[in-house]
Amino acid sequence: MPKLFSQSFFQGILRLHTRYLSNLSFTFISQAVTALSALVLTPFLVKELGPQQFSIYGVILNLIIFSSIFDFGLNTGLLRKLIHNLTEKEKLISVMFFFYLFSFILAIPFYVYLFKSGYVKLANNEIFTPLFVAVIVLQNILSVLFDVIIQSVNKIFVGKIIRIIRTIIEFILLFFICRLGSVVLLLIATASVNLFYLIALFIYSKKEVKYALSITKFSIATLRDHLYYCFWYFQSAIASVMVFNAQTILISNFVDSINVARYLLVTKFYEVIGVGIANFTMVLFPSLSNLQAKGNWVQLKKTFLNVLIRVSLLVVLVFSIVLTIGKKVFISWSNYNDALILNLFQFYSFFVAIIIIEHVPTVFLSALKLNKWPSIVATIQGIMGLVISYLLLPKYGIIGAIIASLVSFILTNCWFNPYYLIRNLNRKINNI
């Protein structure tokens, strides 16, 4: 009997680690494909669109990412509920799907207003731009919904494989379409690829979790309860886009298109690095939620400390390379070598490095649903960053925006999230 138990136990551990490695490997491959696509495509976009159109396109992409908050944190909450064996999963999935469709219809006038009022600038009065922005936002939110369903059975790698195929097709289309110099055509290409991406995710998610979408299952009471359950995920998402994406839109209203292009080039370069390292933690979300369901707080604390140390060491190694060899790669890639962009490159490296390290406790807090106070603190960070940016941008330009981000982050989430996570883990362990 002990022998059988031992064999079964080690087989379970092996399966767990195999699945983790599969999820992590394909997450990295997906990010590598995305990174390679961005690194190859961005210089072509700058060349074919010109600095003005490129900066407009970059700001629109940031607006689309900013609009991801309109999932209201419902997708993250759904992932937790599915992992914890939600009994009415079919009803909730339908409620969320049709809620997003209704929200899309209501969002169109909002985007029209943003473009017409000049908050988001366009070189030409392209009347279809707001519509395609709204469509892409809806597609992105729905793709996360179906991907979350796949993640709930710990098959993150499947969603990543589908995403890899999508990224390659989009890259090919954008590479040729950018030569036409039209931002609208680029958005149409993205929306077209996203449609097939959505269909693929939908088909596979139904294979893994049995459900059917039906308007008859829509329930205001179910939606209200889920909105309440997910409120702090929503608040955290608002804080995140305030720190990164809202700031880009703010910058575009203070500096010229050439400097906006410089800022976008630096952030795009570091986005590739940051997202890649952050994957080490992000793929743990389902496993962390499972450990919480089992009440294994000791293992959760041990996992956190191990991941934090490994990610910190990796950050030191990676950014040592970035600030030496990486700087030369950036200059060659961007075709910019002036003092302003190199100062921006160095300032932003420090900001991204500490953001990646802090991302470890953030993922743990989110997976364990200990995100109320971190969300409040993150919102304070976002507001503080925008206010300081508003004050510094007229005098210091885009460097002022980076200084604002650094100051607001160091004063808030940088220290609060690890402290708050450790305090809660210790309390749980002491109560066992």
Residue pairs with C-beta under 8 A, 6 or more apart in sequence:
16 287
19 154
19 155
20 283
20 284
20 287
22 157
23 154
23 155
23 156
23 157
23 160
23 283
24 279
24 280
24 283
25 157
26 156
26 157
26 160
26 161
26 164
27 156
27 157
27 160
27 279
27 282
27 283
28 276
28 279
29 160
29 164
30 160
30 161
30 163
30 164
30 167
31 272
31 275
31 276
31 279
32 276
33 164
33 167
33 168
34 167
34 272
34 275
35 272
35 275
35 276
37 167
37 168
37 170
37 171
38 268
38 271
38 272
39 269
39 272
39 333
40 171
40 175
41 171
41 174
41 175
41 178
42 265
42 268
42 333
42 334
43 333
43 334
43 335
44 175
44 178
45 54
45 57
45 174
45 178
46 54
46 261
46 265
46 335
48 178
48 179
48 181
49 57
49 178
49 181
49 183
50 181
51 257
51 258
51 261
52 123
52 257
53 123
53 181
53 183
54 257
54 261
54 264
55 252
55 257
55 258
55 260
55 261
55 264
56 121
56 122
56 123
56 183
56 257
57 183
57 186
58 248
58 260
58 261
58 264
58 268
59 120
59 121
59 248
59 249
59 252
59 260
60 120
60 129
60 133
60 183
60 187
62 244
62 245
62 248
62 249
63 114
63 120
63 133
63 245
63 249
64 133
64 136
64 137
64 140
65 241
65 244
65 245
66 241
66 245
66 246
66 249
67 107
67 133
67 137
68 137
68 140
68 141
68 144
68 237
68 241
69 234
69 237
69 238
69 241
70 103
70 107
70 137
70 141
71 100
71 141
71 144
71 145
71 237
72 227
72 230
72 234
73 230
73 231
73 232
73 233
73 234
73 235
73 236
73 237
74 96
74 99
74 226
74 227
74 230
74 233
74 234
75 96
75 141
75 144
75 145
75 148
76 148
76 230
76 233
76 366
77 226
77 229
77 230
77 233
78 92
78 93
78 96
78 145
78 148
78 149
78 152
78 226
79 148
79 151
79 152
79 285
79 286
79 289
80 289
80 367
80 369
81 89
81 92
81 229
82 89
82 148
82 149
82 152
82 209
83 152
83 286
83 289
83 290
83 293
84 289
84 293
86 92
88 222
89 209
89 211
90 210
90 211
90 212
90 217
91 217
91 219
91 222
92 222
92 226
93 145
93 149
93 211
93 213
94 211
94 212
94 213
94 214
94 215
94 217
94 218
95 217
95 218
95 219
95 222
95 223
95 226
96 145
96 223
96 226
97 142
97 145
97 213
98 213
98 215
98 218
99 218
99 223
100 138
100 141
100 142
100 145
101 138
103 138
104 134
104 135
104 137
104 138
107 134
107 137
107 138
108 130
108 131
108 134
111 130
111 131
111 133
111 134
112 130
114 120
114 130
115 122
115 129
115 130
119 249
119 253
120 249
120 252
121 252
122 129
122 183
123 183
126 183
126 184
128 184
129 183
129 184
129 187
132 184
132 187
132 188
132 191
133 187
135 191
136 187
136 190
136 191
136 194
139 191
139 194
139 195
139 197
139 198
140 194
142 198
143 194
143 197
143 198
143 201
146 198
146 201
146 202
146 204
146 205
147 159
147 201
147 205
149 205
149 208
149 209
149 211
150 156
150 158
150 159
150 201
150 204
150 205
150 208
151 159
151 285
151 286
152 208
152 209
152 286
153 208
153 209
154 286
154 287
155 208
156 283
156 286
158 204
158 208
159 201
159 204
162 197
162 200
162 201
162 204
163 197
165 200
166 193
166 194
166 196
166 197
166 200
169 193
169 196
170 189
170 190
170 193
173 189
173 192
173 193
174 186
174 189
174 190
177 185
177 186
177 189
178 186
206 212
227 234
232 369
232 371
232 372
232 375
233 366
233 371
233 375
235 375
235 376
235 378
235 379
236 366
236 371
236 374
236 375
236 378
238 379
238 382
239 375
239 378
239 379
239 381
239 382
240 378
240 382
241 382
242 379
242 382
242 383
242 385
242 386
243 378
243 381
243 382
243 385
243 405
243 408
243 409
244 267
246 382
246 386
247 385
247 386
247 389
247 401
247 404
247 405
248 260
248 263
248 264
248 267
250 386
250 389
250 390
250 393
250 401
251 260
251 263
251 389
251 393
251 398
251 401
252 260
254 393
254 394
254 397
255 263
255 393
255 397
255 398
259 340
259 397
259 398
260 398
262 336
262 340
262 341
262 344
262 398
263 344
263 398
263 401
265 334
265 336
265 341
266 330
266 341
266 344
266 345
266 348
267 348
269 330
269 333
269 334
269 345
270 348
270 349
270 352
273 318
273 322
273 352
274 352
274 355
274 356
277 311
277 314
277 315
277 318
277 356
278 356
278 359
280 307
280 310
280 311
280 314
281 307
281 311
281 359
281 360
281 363
281 364
282 363
284 303
284 307
284 363
284 367
285 363
285 366
285 367
288 300
288 303
288 363
288 364
288 367
288 368
289 367
289 368
291 299
291 300
291 303
292 300
292 367
292 368
295 432
297 425
297 428
297 429
297 432
298 429
298 432
300 364
300 368
300 425
301 422
301 425
301 426
301 429
304 360
304 361
304 364
304 421
304 422
304 425
307 360
308 357
308 360
308 361
308 418
311 356
311 357
311 359
311 360
312 357
315 353
315 356
315 357
319 349
319 352
319 353
322 349
323 346
323 349
327 342
327 345
330 345
331 337
331 342
334 341
340 397
340 398
340 399
343 399
344 398
344 399
344 402
347 399
347 402
347 403
347 406
348 402
350 406
351 402
351 405
351 406
351 409
354 409
354 410
354 414
355 409
358 409
358 413
358 414
358 417
358 418
360 418
361 417
361 418
361 420
361 421
362 374
362 413
362 417
364 421
365 371
365 374
365 417
365 420
365 421
368 424
370 420
370 421
370 424
373 416
373 420
374 413
374 416
374 417
374 420
377 412
377 413
377 416
377 417
378 412
378 413
380 412
381 408
381 409
381 411
381 412
381 413
382 408
384 407
384 408
384 411
384 412
385 404
385 405
385 407
385 408
385 409
386 404
388 403
388 404
388 407
388 408
389 400
389 401
389 404
389 405
391 400
391 404
392 400
392 401
392 403
392 404
393 400
393 401
396 403
